[in-house]
Amino acid sequence: PAPYDVVEALTDLEVTNDDSERDAFQMNFTLGKEPLTDYGLLRDGLLDPPNRVIILVTFGVLPQVLIDGIITRHEVIPGNRPGQSQLKVTGEDISLQLDFEEKSVVYRNMSDSDIVTYILGTYGLVPDVTRTSEIPTEVQRVTTQQKSDLHFITQKLGARNSFRFYVEPTDVPTVNRAYWGPETRGGAPQPSLNHDMGSETNLDEIRFGLDALAPATPRVSVTEPNTRQSIPIPLPGSILPSLAGQPISALRTTVPRDTANLSLAQGLLRALTAASGGADAVDASGVLDAVRYGRALRARRPVEMHGVGYRNGGTYYVKQVKHVIRRGEYKQHFQLVREGTGATGL
């Protein structure tokens, strides 16, 4: 646990849990300067980069880790009066350590999933890796790495399989799950967000939007290696579960690049991923009272919305949550998305 003087000096903090970016945090402290010496919080180096920080909240007896991260920067803002000096400490989640060192490595006779599992094991992360079936021989392909582990896993292996990668904390401090696999929006919904429902209300603000230009239909083709003819890939449907009762039809058509040399299976996966990634026509944003909600809302998971009518109600995918904590106040600013309007099954 942080020392008493650190906790006492903390004025507020923010933790951003994001679907498509690394999670991040910012902590703000008041600085007191001791006579003839340095600021107290800076003297012992606890808040210096690259120290590790774990921020957790407890609702009743249930602890939830918001972020397990690494300090990347601190900023000192001196004040002219006592108590006005500030220290801002920012950082990113623990996946940042995969980006510290660029490497030159060759992987022979290994599937992409085996390579990812091997790399994650060197960092003490709990791997949640989707298996890939292709194990190329040296004659077919030799996989080489010329960048950092993070860039290699996300930009090369992830792009080749249309997979996503992220690291998020478990409810056990210092234990982090590393996910590498297709985007998924399934699973049991989190406790519902309630608007205008009397004592059950937990939303302070909510607004909804619909962008008809957001959905797009991808046109993907691959090249047959022997005849060099272009083969169009049919699009059977989204790989993501349907969250809306009335999906918004796509008005636009896109052509994903760098697909000619993919196999038929990889081309189909690229087409499905492109279609799913551009399908979110409806968004919702608002502010949640964490005390009334009774837990931390998580990104990368579904959540139910109640009390906003049929058109806006139902299940959404949580794209981002920003936890804002001050003395006596804990708010969660969220962004939700889905492919259309109306709840499913109604």
URJOPE-V888547 format. One record per helix or strand of 3 or more residues. SS is the DSSP state (H for helix, E for strand). FROM is the first residue (numbers start at 0). LEN is the number of residues. If there is no record, write none. Layout:
ss:SS from:FROM len:LEN
ss:SS from:FROM len:LEN
//
This chain:
ss:H from:3 len:6
ss:E from:9 len:9
ss:E from:23 len:7
ss:H from:39 len:4
ss:E from:51 len:8
ss:E from:61 len:16
ss:E from:85 len:8
ss:H from:93 len:6
ss:E from:104 len:3
ss:H from:111 len:10
ss:E from:125 len:4
ss:E from:142 len:3
ss:H from:148 len:13
ss:E from:163 len:6
ss:E from:175 len:6
ss:E from:189 len:5
ss:H from:197 len:3
ss:E from:202 len:8
ss:E from:215 len:3
ss:E from:220 len:3
ss:E from:229 len:3
ss:E from:243 len:4
ss:E from:251 len:3
ss:H from:263 len:14
ss:E from:281 len:8
ss:H from:289 len:4
ss:E from:301 len:5
ss:H from:308 len:4
ss:E from:313 len:13
ss:E from:328 len:10
ss:E from:339 len:4
//
